[in-house]
Amino acid sequence: MKDQVVVAWKSLTIALIVCTVVSCKGQITGKVTEDGQPIPDTRVAILTLSRPTSTKTDEQGEYQFHSVNRGRHYLKVQLADSGDLTRTMANIFDLGFGETKIVDFEFEKGTGAVHGSVINKEKPNAEIPVTLVYHGFGPPFVDKYWKTKTNTEGDFMIDGLTEGDYRVYASFGRNFLKDTLISATREVTVTSDQTTSIDFRDFLGSSVVEGRVTRKGKPISYANVDLVSTSSDPRIRAGEVTDEKGEFRIPNLPEGSYVLSAESWGFWGNTYRSRDYEITIFQGETLRRDIELR
């Protein structure tokens, strides 16, 4: 038994030495198809490397990445459809020493659709980003995204969907509100040969949450502040980053109950988080709540 352990240890040591000297890096290969047909000249990107890199598929829809470090990787493919609509597939996986991983992306056109509108204070909101998401709880962990924008009437349409449960996000970004990011989320079930309607109405309000983020009594600049409503239909989420004095301000909120939290990254990769603060805000109110990181 002892001799077997010694042999195994020597083998592992030799393997590690070889991987150090020869560089036991892996490969990622695969194919991008839609309804079984290859999609050529499509960009495939790895986003988890220190320097994100990408390549394009060949005439057979195939791609290759060589000399990839071991670890967890995030691989993404995006297709541009007509108008503002884009479709994206993303795959998260682990790559071992010297491993060749085959990661195929199989796009599929369905017959379901989601139609909706974004309206606030009885006015349609044009050019609002809308994202439809299907999360694959694998393995494999494959997520699918459809992105579009509302038209001048505040309407949007996403078709070609397969049956399943999806989440729909409507986001008011910094270009719209100038100072914060607010999104509303609703869940929807898609059925073949049917169009499901879903609206986002009046999820912007006149309430404000503001405060300061500190740790050990000192203000923390560039901390991420997260505000999530306890209501799920729709679920409101707002994010902000503190300024140099540790201050934050989140406007345009509808009244309701929320959970407020913050986190920040320090030296050596340390992460500091606050506890969850349960708050309730009323229409037109400005609520101040300071946050302490632990």
C-alpha positions in Angstrom: 0.0 0.0 0.0 2.8 2.3 0.9 4.6 1.7 -2.3 1.4 2.5 -4.3 1.1 5.8 -2.5 4.7 6.6 -3.2 4.2 5.8 -6.9 1.1 7.9 -7.1 2.9 10.8 -5.5 5.8 10.6 -7.9 3.4 10.4 -10.8 1.6 13.5 -9.6 4.9 15.3 -9.0 6.2 14.5 -12.5 2.8 15.6 -14.0 3.0 19.0 -12.2 6.7 19.4 -13.3 5.7 18.6 -16.9 2.8 21.0 -16.8 5.1 23.7 -15.4 7.8 23.2 -18.0 5.7 22.3 -21.0 2.7 24.4 -20.1 -0.3 22.1 -19.7 -2.8 24.5 -21.2 -6.1 23.3 -22.6 -8.2 23.8 -25.8 -11.8 24.8 -26.4 -13.5 23.8 -29.6 -17.0 23.7 -30.8 -19.6 24.5 -33.3 -22.3 27.2 -33.7 -25.5 26.1 -35.4 -29.1 27.2 -35.8 -31.8 24.5 -36.3 -28.9 22.1 -37.1 -27.3 24.4 -39.8 -23.8 25.8 -39.3 -23.5 29.6 -38.8 -20.2 30.8 -40.3 -18.3 34.1 -39.6 -19.8 34.4 -36.1 -17.8 35.8 -33.2 -17.2 33.6 -30.2 -15.7 35.3 -27.1 -14.1 34.2 -23.8 -14.8 36.9 -21.3 -13.1 35.4 -18.2 -9.5 35.7 -19.2 -7.2 38.5 -17.9 -7.3 39.7 -21.5 -10.7 38.7 -23.1 -10.2 37.2 -26.5 -12.4 36.1 -29.4 -12.4 34.3 -32.7 -14.8 33.6 -35.5 -16.4 30.4 -36.8 -15.3 29.0 -40.1 -17.5 27.9 -43.1 -18.6 24.8 -41.1 -19.6 26.9 -38.1 -16.6 25.6 -36.1 -14.2 27.5 -33.8 -11.1 26.8 -31.7 -9.2 28.4 -28.8 -5.7 27.1 -28.1 -3.4 27.5 -25.1 -6.2 28.3 -22.6 -5.4 28.3 -18.9 -7.2 25.9 -16.5 -10.1 27.2 -14.5 -13.6 28.5 -14.9 -14.5 30.2 -18.2 -17.4 32.2 -19.6 -17.9 31.7 -23.3 -20.4 33.8 -25.3 -21.9 33.9 -28.8 -24.1 36.7 -30.1 -26.2 36.8 -33.2 -27.8 40.0 -34.7 -31.3 39.7 -36.1 -33.4 42.2 -37.9 -33.8 45.6 -36.3 -32.5 46.0 -32.8 -32.9 42.4 -31.8 -29.9 40.4 -30.8 -29.7 36.8 -29.5 -26.9 35.6 -27.2 -25.9 32.2 -25.7 -23.5 32.0 -22.8 -21.9 28.9 -21.3 -20.0 28.6 -18.0 -17.7 25.6 -17.5 -14.4 24.4 -15.9 -11.3 23.5 -18.0 -8.7 21.2 -16.5 -5.0 20.8 -17.1 -4.3 19.9 -20.7 -8.0 19.3 -21.3 -9.8 19.7 -24.7 -13.3 20.9 -24.0 -16.0 20.7 -26.7 -18.6 23.5 -26.3 -21.3 23.7 -28.9 -23.9 26.5 -29.3 -27.2 25.3 -30.7 -29.5 28.1 -31.5 -33.1 27.1 -32.0 -36.0 29.0 -33.5 -39.4 28.5 -31.9 -42.9 29.6 -32.6 -43.6 31.5 -29.4 -43.4 35.3 -28.9 -43.5 37.9 -26.1 -45.1 41.3 -26.8 -45.3 44.2 -24.4 -45.1 47.9 -23.7 -43.3 50.2 -21.3 -45.4 53.1 -20.0 -44.8 55.5 -17.2 -47.2 58.3 -16.1 -49.4 57.4 -19.1 -46.6 58.2 -21.5 -44.9 55.5 -23.7 -41.1 55.2 -23.2 -39.2 54.8 -26.5 -35.7 53.4 -26.9 -35.9 51.5 -23.5 -33.7 48.4 -23.4 -35.6 45.2 -22.9 -33.9 41.9 -22.2 -35.5 38.4 -22.2 -33.5 35.8 -20.3 -33.7 32.0 -20.1 -31.4 30.5 -17.4 -30.2 27.0 -17.9 -29.7 25.3 -14.6 -27.3 22.6 -15.8 -24.9 21.3 -16.2 -24.3 22.5 -18.8 -25.0 26.0 -17.5 -26.2 27.7 -20.7 -28.0 31.0 -20.5 -29.9 32.6 -23.4 -30.5 36.3 -23.9 -32.7 38.3 -26.3 -32.2 42.0 -26.4 -34.2 44.7 -28.1 -35.6 48.2 -27.6 -39.0 49.8 -27.4 -40.3 51.7 -30.4 -41.7 55.2 -30.4 -45.0 53.8 -29.0 -43.2 52.1 -26.1 -43.9 48.7 -27.6 -41.5 45.7 -28.0 -41.8 42.3 -29.7 -39.5 39.3 -29.3 -40.4 36.2 -31.4 -38.9 32.9 -32.4 -39.0 31.6 -28.8 -39.2 28.0 -27.7 -41.5 26.9 -24.9 -40.4 27.7 -21.3 -40.2 30.1 -18.4 -38.4 33.4 -19.0 -37.6 36.6 -17.2 -38.1 40.0 -18.9 -36.1 43.1 -17.8 -36.9 46.7 -18.8 -34.0 49.0 -17.8 -33.8 52.7 -17.4 -30.0 53.3 -17.6 -27.8 56.2 -16.9 -28.4 57.8 -20.3 -32.1 58.1 -19.4 -32.0 59.1 -15.8 -28.5 60.6 -15.8 -27.7 59.4 -12.3 -28.8 55.8 -11.6 -29.8 52.5 -13.0 -33.3 51.1 -12.4 -34.8 47.9 -13.9 -38.1 46.1 -13.5 -38.4 42.4 -13.9 -41.4 40.2 -14.6 -41.6 36.5 -15.2 -43.4 35.0 -18.2 -44.2 31.5 -19.6 -43.9 31.1 -23.4 -46.1 28.7 -25.3 -45.6 27.5 -28.9 -47.8 29.3 -31.5 -48.9 31.9 -29.1 -47.9 35.5 -28.3 -47.8 36.3 -24.6 -48.4 39.9 -23.5 -46.6 41.6 -20.7 -46.5 45.3 -19.7 -44.3 47.4 -17.6 -46.4 50.3 -16.3 -45.6 53.0 -13.8 -42.5 51.4 -12.2 -40.8 54.8 -11.9 -41.9 57.0 -9.0 -40.9 60.2 -7.2 -39.3 58.7 -4.0 -35.6 58.9 -3.2 -33.3 56.7 -1.1 -29.9 58.3 -0.1 -27.2 57.8 2.4 -23.5 57.1 3.1 -21.5 53.9 3.0 -18.9 53.6 5.7 -16.6 50.9 7.3 -15.2 51.4 10.7 -16.6 55.0 10.6 -14.7 55.9 7.4 -16.6 56.7 4.1 -16.1 54.2 1.4 -16.0 55.5 -2.2 -16.9 53.5 -5.3 -19.0 51.0 -3.2 -21.8 49.3 -5.0 -25.2 50.0 -3.5 -28.1 47.6 -4.4 -31.8 48.2 -3.8 -34.3 45.4 -4.5 -38.1 45.5 -4.0 -39.8 42.7 -2.0 -42.6 42.7 -4.5 -42.0 40.3 -7.4 -44.5 41.6 -10.0 -42.7 43.5 -11.2 -39.5 43.3 -9.1 -37.8 46.7 -9.0 -34.0 46.8 -8.8 -31.8 49.9 -8.6 -28.1 50.2 -8.4 -25.7 53.1 -7.7 -22.0 53.7 -6.9 -20.9 55.9 -4.0 -19.0 59.1 -4.7 -15.7 60.1 -3.2 -17.4 60.9 0.1 -19.2 57.6 0.2 -22.5 59.2 -0.6 -25.2 57.7 -2.8 -28.6 58.8 -4.1 -31.2 56.7 -5.8 -34.1 58.7 -7.2 -37.3 57.9 -9.3 -38.4 55.0 -7.1 -42.0 53.9 -6.7 -43.3 53.6 -3.1 -43.0 50.1 -1.5 -40.8 47.9 0.6 -37.2 47.2 -0.3 -34.0 45.5 0.8 -31.0 47.8 0.8 -27.4 46.6 0.8 -23.8 47.5 -0.3 -20.5 45.9 -0.9 -16.9 47.0 -1.7 -13.6 45.4 -2.7 -10.5 46.1 -0.8 -6.8 45.3 -1.2 -5.7 41.6 -1.7 -9.2 40.8 -3.1 -11.0 41.3 0.2 -14.8 41.8 -0.1 -16.7 43.8 2.5 -20.5 43.5 2.6 -23.2 45.1 4.7 -26.2 43.4 6.3 -29.5 43.7 4.5 -31.5 46.8 5.5 -35.3 46.4 5.2 -36.9 49.8 4.4 -40.3 51.1 3.3 -40.6 54.3 1.3 -43.7 56.3 0.5 -44.6 58.3 -2.6 -42.6 61.5 -2.8 -40.5 60.7 0.2 -36.7 61.1 0.5 -35.5 58.5 2.9 -31.9 58.6 4.3 -30.3 55.3 5.4 -26.6 55.0 6.1 -24.9 51.7 5.5 -22.1 50.1 7.5 -19.8 47.5 5.8 -18.6 44.6 7.9 
